Amino acid sequence: MSATAILRSEWIKIRSVRSVSGSLIAVFLVTMAVTVLTFATVGQAEADNADAELVFGAFYALNFGQIAAISFGATAISSEYLNGALRMSLAAVPRRTHFYTAKMSLVGGAALAVGLITAFSTFLVGQLFMGEYAIGLGEPGALRAAFGGGIYLALMALFAAGLTVLLRSAVAVLSLLIPFILIVPFVVGDVAGSAADYLPDRAGQLVLHQHPEGSLGPWAGLAVTAAWAAAALLAGWWALRRRDA
């Protein structure tokens, strides 16, 4: 089977499996819902604080969108482990590296496209509620944060996808990653100080800050998240090659 045919078949899977396509759409819908709710109620009040960071605050809803991105990455892979689907996939594409590369390319590409649309949309829609505090993409750091936010969502989806191949379970990955994202950075941050900047979510979100603090810059932080995702993808590739389907 040619590379184009493999990619086409994997794209059909993403579109046709409801849990997968639904979690991808949820990246946008959840982020936008939180954006409208937050900015319509407390957006201007928060911006009036002396220590408010308007650029970072504009992307607040990505904290919720990343949960949907992780869910997309996990469900896109876990569907292969239901009802012997993986055996059929590998029967059609015996070269496991080709299958894995195509699968992850589609997951990453879809997450990146939706992530960029989501990041730019949440910024622009949120500013509609900000009145005199509204900023534009010309604000220093805003355009970088919008692009970086989209890339960050894609990297988190790939991080989850790689771990799902390794663990063969979306439930296990979600049970591990969601508490890790929501709780661990705050606990570790109090104990380990700057070491917490190297956690995948904390590092990646540095790109959303207008003036990031700490030992990493905005793009260096995103590179750290990319390294976490790459490690998970390599672990998943190793597991797929070594284990029985």
C-alpha positions in Angstrom: 0.0 0.0 0.0 1.4 3.4 -1.0 2.0 6.2 1.6 -0.9 8.2 0.1 -3.3 5.3 0.5 -2.2 4.7 4.1 -2.7 8.3 5.0 -6.1 8.3 3.3 -7.2 5.2 5.2 -6.1 6.7 8.5 -7.9 9.9 7.8 -11.1 8.0 7.2 -10.7 6.3 10.6 -10.4 9.7 12.3 -13.4 11.1 10.5 -15.6 8.0 10.9 -15.0 7.0 14.6 -17.3 9.2 16.6 -15.2 9.3 19.8 -12.2 10.3 17.8 -13.7 13.0 15.6 -15.8 14.2 18.6 -12.7 14.7 20.8 -11.0 16.6 18.0 -14.0 18.9 17.6 -14.1 19.3 21.4 -10.7 20.9 21.3 -12.3 23.9 19.6 -15.7 23.8 21.2 -14.5 23.5 24.8 -11.9 26.2 24.4 -14.4 28.6 22.8 -17.1 27.9 25.4 -14.7 28.6 28.3 -13.4 31.7 26.5 -16.9 33.2 26.1 -18.0 32.3 29.6 -14.8 33.6 31.2 -14.3 36.8 29.3 -18.0 37.8 29.3 -18.1 37.5 33.1 -14.7 38.4 34.6 -12.5 39.3 31.7 -12.4 43.1 32.3 -12.3 42.7 36.0 -9.2 40.5 35.8 -7.5 42.8 33.3 -7.9 45.7 35.8 -5.5 44.0 38.2 -2.1 45.6 38.3 -0.3 42.3 37.8 -2.5 41.1 35.0 -0.7 39.6 32.0 -3.1 40.3 29.1 -1.4 38.1 26.5 -1.3 35.0 28.8 -4.8 35.7 30.0 -6.1 35.8 26.5 -5.2 32.1 26.2 -6.6 31.0 29.5 -9.1 28.6 27.9 -6.3 26.5 26.4 -5.9 25.0 29.8 -9.3 23.2 29.1 -8.6 22.7 25.4 -5.5 20.8 26.1 -7.6 18.2 28.0 -9.6 17.6 24.8 -6.4 17.5 22.8 -5.0 14.8 25.1 -8.3 12.9 24.8 -8.1 13.1 21.0 -4.6 11.7 20.9 -5.5 8.9 23.2 -8.8 7.9 21.5 -7.3 8.1 18.0 -4.9 5.3 19.0 -7.1 3.3 21.4 -9.6 2.7 18.7 -7.0 0.4 17.1 -7.1 -1.9 20.2 -10.9 -2.5 20.0 -12.3 -5.6 18.4 -9.0 -6.6 16.7 -8.8 -3.5 14.6 -5.0 -3.3 15.0 -4.6 -6.8 13.5 -6.6 -5.8 10.5 -4.6 -2.5 10.1 -1.3 -4.4 10.2 -2.6 -7.0 7.8 -3.3 -4.1 5.3 0.0 -2.4 6.2 2.5 -5.1 7.3 5.4 -2.6 7.7 4.7 -1.4 11.2 6.9 1.6 11.0 5.0 2.9 7.9 1.7 2.3 9.7 2.9 4.1 12.9 4.4 7.0 11.0 1.2 7.5 9.0 -1.0 7.2 12.1 1.0 9.7 14.1 1.3 12.1 11.1 -2.4 12.3 10.8 -3.0 12.7 14.5 -0.4 15.4 14.7 -1.5 17.2 11.5 -5.2 17.2 12.5 -4.4 18.4 16.0 -2.1 21.1 14.7 -4.8 22.4 12.2 -7.5 22.5 14.9 -5.0 23.8 17.5 -4.0 26.8 15.4 -7.7 27.6 14.6 -8.5 27.3 18.2 -5.7 29.4 19.5 -6.3 32.2 17.1 -10.1 32.1 17.6 -9.9 32.1 21.4 -7.6 35.1 21.3 -9.8 37.1 18.8 -13.2 36.2 20.4 -12.0 36.9 23.9 -10.9 40.4 23.0 -14.4 41.2 21.9 -15.4 41.3 25.6 -12.4 43.3 26.8 -13.5 46.8 26.0 -10.7 49.3 26.8 -8.4 46.4 27.8 -8.6 44.7 24.4 -5.3 43.9 22.6 -4.6 42.8 19.1 -2.3 40.3 17.4 0.2 43.2 17.0 0.7 43.3 20.8 4.2 42.1 21.6 4.2 38.3 22.1 0.6 37.8 21.0 1.2 36.4 17.5 3.9 34.1 18.9 1.6 33.0 21.6 -1.2 32.2 19.1 1.1 30.1 16.9 2.8 28.5 19.9 -0.6 27.7 21.5 -1.6 25.7 18.4 1.6 23.9 18.3 1.4 23.2 22.0 -2.0 21.5 21.6 -0.7 19.3 18.8 2.3 18.3 20.9 0.1 17.3 23.8 -2.1 15.2 21.5 1.0 13.4 20.2 2.3 12.9 23.7 -0.9 11.2 24.6 -1.0 9.2 21.4 2.5 7.8 22.0 1.7 6.8 25.5 -1.5 5.1 24.4 0.5 2.9 22.0 2.8 2.1 24.9 0.0 1.4 27.4 -2.6 0.1 24.9 -5.4 2.0 26.8 -6.9 5.4 26.5 -8.3 5.1 30.0 -4.9 4.4 31.5 -3.4 7.4 29.6 -6.2 9.8 30.5 -6.1 8.6 34.2 -2.4 9.3 34.2 -2.1 12.5 32.2 -5.1 14.5 33.2 -4.3 14.5 37.0 -0.6 15.0 36.0 -1.5 18.1 34.0 -3.9 19.5 36.5 -2.2 18.8 39.8 1.5 17.7 39.6 2.9 21.0 38.2 1.6 23.0 41.1 2.8 20.4 43.7 6.2 20.0 42.1 6.5 23.7 41.5 6.3 24.4 45.3 8.9 21.7 46.0 11.3 21.7 43.0 11.2 25.3 42.0 12.6 25.9 38.5 12.7 22.2 37.8 8.9 22.3 37.3 9.6 24.4 34.2 10.7 21.2 32.4 7.4 19.4 32.9 5.6 19.1 29.5 2.7 21.4 30.2 4.5 24.0 32.2 7.3 24.2 29.6 5.0 24.4 26.6 2.8 27.1 28.1 5.8 29.4 28.4 5.2 30.3 24.8 1.9 31.9 25.9 3.5 34.4 28.1 4.5 37.8 26.9 7.6 37.9 29.1 8.3 34.3 30.3 10.1 34.0 33.6 12.5 31.2 34.5 15.3 29.3 32.9 13.6 28.7 29.6 12.5 31.0 26.8 9.2 30.6 25.0 10.4 28.5 22.1 12.9 26.6 24.3 9.9 25.7 26.5 8.0 24.5 23.5 11.0 22.4 22.5 11.0 20.7 25.9 7.4 19.7 25.4 8.3 18.5 21.9 11.1 16.4 23.5 8.5 14.8 25.9 6.2 14.1 22.9 9.1 12.6 20.9 10.1 10.4 23.8 6.5 9.1 24.1 6.4 8.5 20.3 9.6 6.6 20.3 8.4 4.5 23.2 5.2 3.8 21.3 7.1 2.9 18.2 9.3 0.5 20.1 6.3 -1.2 21.7 4.4 -1.6 18.4 7.4 -3.2 16.8 8.1 -5.6 19.7 4.7 -6.7 20.8 2.1 -9.0 19.2 -0.9 -7.2 17.7 
